[in-house]
């Protein structure tokens, strides 16, 4: 189990470029299974979760060639379906939550798709019902082995239909969408997720020959086609990493420029950080954060009541950044209520921040009230363990702002979502060391 050793209290300076979007990559990579033709993808992040999925595709028989850093070609013209029934697949598929999105493409193209119950973050229950209910409505027969925790869907031919999703699941929408593009007739998906990454998937599929309309809305209409062709695709920058670097700059009183952020795809992220009093400047397609030497003050609502920041499906604020919002608020002037609606275990890392001296009241599994220190009392260094990707980075930001030397264990969780994070932070002046 790896460890980060962090000497906090140093100001950072310079520019940092966000990696390719993790959540987009997991969708786009699964889509290569929809065609026998070559697909070239650029700006793929070199992170554990994405690399696991690439290896899973390789074992499925997909021909993969690394063209240069971040760029690969994929050709699924000799898919090995026997691998899906192997014991090794049950091990490989269980190690990555994103593996669930191979089911839709496999079902659409080959008439069957299997997956073990996926793993991933320990942040609470993440149901798969939306995925399979949608595939069943397209005509698939569903099977589940409770003993092996192994799911399967089969269909001779999928047929388009109307469906209203119970929840606007991003991965669920992606899975159903990828199945529907090769279904017979028209499919309507209402209450569909409409995140920029889902829009990217739609645009890529349309370039491959799919017929998808309503892109960017919560109603997708898909006219099925017989086959799809190859294409070339470039990932968006990772909005979660962009938000992380905004929070890092504020907490460490650092002047940072985040380059090539694709402003039009950031939604409420800049404005939400501004509500915490952080100056977020647009410079072309970059974000500039000046050094907040005088601190930053949390706004109140118009009627004077305490600010509340909650997650919501896009275009609402992404749940993946609430842990960053929470840690940034610990040094602000004022108070904020952070409401994590989607996952019941995602706020449990606050005990680590309380140990560091933060003033946080955990109201229940979904809500925490933060009373900012206004830098009158800095956080104190400590030893911590990363429970999941986003909480791990929040703790890392806390450690970089804290007085003294901290250690963070189980950094494999951070590596799942952030590419070479220690090297990139050292490049802007952070004192961080990776210990095997």
N, C-alpha and C positions, 0 to 999 in steps of 0.2 A: 504494500500500500504506500503510494508516494505521498510526499509532504512538501508544502511550500513553507519556507522560512522568510518572513517579511519584516523588514525594518521600517517602521512607520514614521510619519511626521515629516516626510520630505515632499517638497513641491515638485511637480512634474512640469515639463514644457516641451512643446513640439507638436508634431502632427501624427495622426494614427489613421490608418485606412481600415474600415470594417471589412471583415471576411464576407464571403458569399453566404447567403441566407441558409441556415441549417434546415429550417422547416420547409423551405421551398425545395431544397435538394432532395429531401426524403420523398417528396411527391414526384418530382421530375424523374428521378432515377428509376422509380417503379414504372413509369410510363414507357420506358424503353422496351418493355415486354410486349407492347401493343403492336409492334411491327417487326418484320424480318429485315427491314432496311436499316442502314447505319444512321445513328444519331450522335451528333457531336455536342458536348455540353461544356461550357466555360464557367469560370469563377466558382468551381466546386470547392467548398471549404475542406481543409485537411484536418478533420476532427474524427474522434472515435466512432460516433454514431454513423456518420456518413461512410467511413471506411468499412465498417461492419456490413452496411448494406451493399456496398460495392462488392465485397467478398462474397456475400450471399448470392448476388447476381452471377458472379463468376462460377460459383458451384452449381448454379442452375443451368450453366452452359452458355451464358452470354459472353461473347467475345469482347474483351475490354482492352483498350490500348491507351496508355498514358501519353498524351501528345506533348505536354509541357506542364509546369506547375499549375494546377487548378483546371486543366483541360483534358478531357478524356473522350474517346469515341466508344460507342456501345453498339453491338449488333447481335440481336436475339434471333438468329436464323436457325439455330440448332439447340433449342431449349430441351433440357434433360428433365422431363416430368417425373422420372423415377426418383429423382433426388427428393421430391416433395413427400415421398412415402418412406424415406429413410430415417433411421434413428438420429443421424447426424443433423438432418434438417430440423428435427424437433429441438435439438440443442441450439443450433445456430439461430433459428427464428425466434426462440424465446429470449434471446439476449438483446433484442432491439424492438422497441415499440413501433417504430416506423415500418417494420416488416409487414404489418397488417395490410399495407397498401399494395402489396403484390397480388392480393387475392382478386381484386376487381379486374386488373389486366389479364391475369391468367384465366379467370372464368370467361371473360369476353372472347379471348382468342383461342383457348384450348378446351373450353367447356368444363373446367374444374380448377378449383383453387383451394389450397389447404394452408393452415397456419396454426402453430402452437400458441397458447395464450402468451402474448408478448410481455416483456419486462419493461424496464425504463425507470423513470423517476419514482421515488417513494413519496408521492404528494397526495395520495388519496385515490379513491376509486375512479377509474377511467373506463366507462362502459364501452362495449363494442356493439351494443344493440343497434345503433343507427346504421352502422356498416351493413350488418347482415339483414336487417329488416328491409333496407333499400334493395339489396341484391335479391332477396326473396320476392319483392314486388316486381322485379324484372324477370322473374320466372325461375330462379334458382331453387334447388332443393337443399335444405340446410341440415347438417349433421354435427353433433358435438359429443365427443367422448369425455365424460366428466372425469373418468379415472386418469386419462392421459392429458386432460385439458387441451384437447386438440379439436380445432374447428375445421369444417369443410363445406364447400358449396359446389354443386354440380348442375349443369344445364346443357341440353343439346343445342338450344337456341334461345337467346335472351330476347324478350319483346318489350318494346317501349311502353311506358305507362305514366300516369300522373302520380306524384307522391308528395306528401307534406311531411317534411322531416320533423321529428319530435324535438330535436335540438340542432342548432346550426353548427354541427361538428365539422371542423376543417378537414380532418383526415377522413371522416365519414363521407363528406361531400366529394372529396377527391376520389375515393374508392368507387363510389356509385357512378360518378361522372366517367371514370375511365372504363367502367363496364358498359355504360350506356352508349358510348360513342360507336360501338360495334353491334349494338342491339338492333333488332328489326323494328322500324317505325320510329315514332317520336316519343321522347321522354321529357317530362317536365319535373324539375326538382325545385319545390318551393320551400322557403326557409333555408335555402342553401347558404353556406358560408361564403363570404365575398372578400376575404383577406387578399391583399396584393399577391401573395404567393399562390393562392387559388386562381387568381386572374392570370398569373403567369402560366400556370398549367393549362388553362383554357386557351390562351394565345398560342402556346406550343402545339397543342392538339389540333387547333385550327390550321396551323401551318403544315401539319402532317396530313391534312385532308378531312379532319372532323368538321362537323357543322354544329357549332355551339353559338347560341345567341343569348343575350342578357348578361354578358360578362361584366362583372363589377356590381351586379345587383343580387338580390336574394332569390331571384327566380331565373333558373337556367333552363333553356329549352334546347334539347339535343336531338337532331335528326340523325338517326343511325346511318352509318356507311358500311360498305362491305370490307374495306381494308384501309390501312393507314400507311403512309410512306415515311421516309427519313426527314430529318431537319437539323438545324443548328440552333442552339439556345444558350443564352447567357443569364446566369442567376443575378437577382437583385442583391444589393448589400444587405447584411443582416440587421434588421431594425432593432433587435434585442441587444445586439452588441453596441449599436449606436447609442441607445438609451443608457447602457452600462457606462460608456465613456463620458456621457454628459454628467452622470452621477459621480463618477470618479473625479472629474475636474472640479466639481463643486466641493466635494468632501475634502479634497487635498489643497484647496485654494490655488489651483493650478490653471495656467493659461494653455488651453489645448485647442487644436483644430482637427476636426473629424472630417476627412476628405471623401468626396464622391458618395454622398449619403442617399441620393435619389429622393430629394425633398418631397416630391409629389406622392410618394408612397409611405410617408411617415405618419400620416393621419394626425391623431391627437397627441402624439409623443412630445413634440416641442412645446405645445401649449400647456401640457400637464406639468412639465418641469418648470415652466414659467410661473405656474401657480404656487410652486414652492419658493419662488423668489429668485430663481436661477436665470441669468441672462443667457438666452440662446439666440445667437446672431446668425442670420443667413448670409453667406458670402458665396454667390454663385450656387454651386451644388455642394458647398461645404457648410459645416457648422463650426462656428467659432465660439468658444466659451472663454470669456476673460477671467482673470484671477479674481475670485470673490474675497478679497482681503478684508472687507468689512462685513462679511457674512451674507446671508440671504434670509428673507422674511416670508413666511407662509401667508398667503392671502386668506381672507375670510370670505364667506358668501356675502351677497349684497345685504342681507338682513343682519350681518354681524355674527352669524353662527359659525361654528368650527367647520373648516374645510373637510370634505369627505372625498376620497379618491377611491373609485371602485372599478373593477374590471368588467368588460362587456364584450360580446361578439363585435367584430369589425363592422362599422367604423368606430366602435367604442375603444376604450383603452385596453391594450393587451395584458392579460394576466401575467405574462412572463416578466413584466417589468415592475410589478408591485413590490417585489422584494427589494429592488433597487430604490424605488420611491421611499420605502420604509427606512432603509438605512440612511439615505440622504437626509431625511427629516430629522434624524437624531441630532444633527448639528445646526438646524435652522432656528430662526426666531419664530416662536409660535407653536401651534399644535395642529395635528391632522389626524383624522380617522381613516385608516386604510381598511378597505372592505374587500376581501378576497372571496368572491362568490362561488367560484367554480370548483375549487379543490379544498377539502377540509383539513389537509395536513400541511399546507404550504407555508403557514405562518409559524409553525412550531420552532423554527430556527431562531426566533427572537430571544429565547433564553440565553443564547450565546452573546447577543448584543447587550442584554441586561447585565451579564457577567462582565462586560467591558465598560459598564457604567452608563449605558443608555437608559433613558426614562421612557419605558414602554409598558403599557397596560394591555395584556392580552385579554380582551373582553370575552372571547369565545373562539372556537377553531377558525372562524372566518373573519374576525375583526380585531384590530389592534389600534390603540390610541398612542400616538407618539408625541411626547413633550420635548421640544428641541432644546439643546444646551446653549445655542448661540455662541458656540466655541468658548464659552466661559469655563467649561470643563470638558477637556478632550477625552475621547475613548481611551481605555487602557489596554495594553497588549495582553493577549492570553493565548491559550492553546484550544483549537477548535477542530471540529470534524465537519466536512461538507456533506449535507444530507441529500442534495440534488444539485442540478446544474445552476439554476438561477440563485438559489440561496447561497451556494458556494461562492459565486461571484460577488454577491452582496457582502458576504463575510470577508472576502478578499479586499473589497473597497474599504470596509471598516478597518481592516488591519493596516492598509496603506495610509490611513488618516490617523491611526492611533499612536499614542506615545509608547515607545519601546518596541520589542521584537516579538512578533506573534508567529505561531505555527498553525497551519491548516492541514489536517490529515484527510485522507480519502480524496485526493485531488483528481483521481480518475473521473469523478463526477464532473468536475469543471472541464477536463479535457474532452468530455463527450460533446461539449457545445462550443468551446472556444479554442481557436487554432493558435498553438505556440504562444499562449498568453503571457508566459513569463518572459520570453525573449522580446515580445512586442512592448511589454511594459518597461523592461530595462532600457529599451531604445529611447524612451521619453523620460528616463531618469529615476525609475522606480528601483528600490533596493529589495529585490526578490530573488530567491534562490530555490531551485528544485532539488530536493534531497530524495534519493531513491529509497 
